[in-house]
Amino acid sequence: MKNDRLFQILYRLLQKKNITAPELAKQLEVSVRTIYRDIEALSIAGIPVYTSPGKGGGISLMDGYTVDKALLSDDEQNEILFAIQSLKTTGQDMDALLQKMGTVFQKTNTDWIEIDFSRWGFGQTDSVKYELLKQGILQKKVLHILYCNMFGENSERKIQPIKLVFKEKSWYLQAFCLKAEDFRLFKISRIMELNLTDMLFDENLSLTPRPDVEAPPSSPTITLTLKFAPSMAFRLFDEFDHSLIHEQEDGSFLATADFPLDGWVYSYLLSFGTAVEILQPKELRAQLADYAKKIYEHHKT
């Protein structure tokens, strides 16, 4: 309690520059004598705080003092502010904390970056989901979920959540699955339903040795050589490693990359319409043409 009050005093001094002991006592609901004892404790801790008597006097910090001189470097301050900003990605209201820490570090530009990993049109839904996940992780409560796997199959599971992981443009939840009796990585966008239960699990689970975070097993891959129209440059540089893209004299682009050998690759290539041409392998070129023909036959009536 005392340490919290000392921080509150330091925060107010950084914010107001000068304040009287009676004002602090009223704000913190303690006696003036307690405030003076706290000021002495701050001074002993190396904080350059001093008092001045008379009209206009009060308690102040030495001009130019910032917390980093005693505790943190400028880079460390920025890392802390960046971490707080990052917490806003899960829908948490961190504005008050961000403002406080900005005042403590005497940094006025704390809103220099905004990170939002929620999906377009799903901001509120994702915020509710992340709040339940956070509660499950911090309160060590079992989650009951309805999960859709990569084949579109739904299954109910009870899981013990450990941590959230952001990897390759997607959020995942690392958890111990009671059904599989093993650690699993769940893609959060595929958690169709999520409920927080009253069942608690061992808080030491997070310390249990477990596999490194890896993406779920994927389908076999196939190497494609593709030719893209110049109009697709914006997508290429978003979705491909730049070292794989080669601009041609006519303004088109060639790209060679590995893709999962499943139905997704057809949908992905069709999303480029006539702005992509499959150069290799020839058999996939014929398969995609046949796939497009079936779509046409399905919709022509």
C-alpha positions, 0 to 999 in steps of 0.5 A: 500500500505504501509503495503504491502511494509513493508511486501516486505521489511521484506521478502527481509531482511529475504531472503538476510540478508543484503541489502542497502537502495538504493537497496530497493528503486530501487526494490520497486520504492520509494525514499531512504527517504521512505525506511528509514521511513519504516525501522523506522516503522518496528522498532516501530512495534517490528521488530529487524531491524538495519542499519550499516554504511560504506562499507559492511553495510546496513539494516539487521535483528537481527540474528536468527529472525523469524516471529514466535517470534513476531506473530506465533508459530512453529505449527501455521507456519506449519498449514499455510504451510500445508493449502497452500499446500492443495490449490494445490489440486484444481490445483492452482499454489501456489509454489510462495506463498509457497516459500515466506512463507517458507522464512518468517518462515525460513523453508527450507523443505516446500515441505514435503507433496503433496496432489492431490485429482484429479482423475487418468487421469483427472488432467487437466480436474479437474483443469479447473473445480475447477478453474471455481468453485473457481471463482463462489464462490469468485466472487458470480456468478451463475453457469450453470451446467449439473448434473448426479444424482446417477440414471444416469439422467441428468438435467440442473441447475442454482446454487449459489455456496457456498463452496467446501467440501471434504468428504469420498474420494470425492469432493462436492459443496454446493450450492443453487439450483435455480431449487429446491429453496433449498440448495443442495450438488453436487458431483463434479465428476458428474458435466458433464458440467460447465459454469460460467455465468454473473449473480451475487447473494447476497454475504450474501447467504453464511451467510444464515442458511443452513443444515449441510453438509451431504452426499446425501440420499442413498439407503437402506442398507444390512448387508453382511458377506464376506470371502476374500482371503489373496490376497485381504488384500490390498483392505480390509484395504483400503476400510473397517474399520479395526475393521470390518476385522478379519483374519482367521487361514488359512490367509483369512479374514472375514468382516461384513459391511453394503452396499447400497441395489442397483445395485452397490453392485453387481458390487462391489462384482464382482470386487473381482472376485473369491477372495470373498465369500458371507456367509450371506445373502444366498439370495444375494449369489444366486442373485449374482450368477444369475447376473454373469450368465447373464453377462456370457450369454451376452458375451459368443458369 
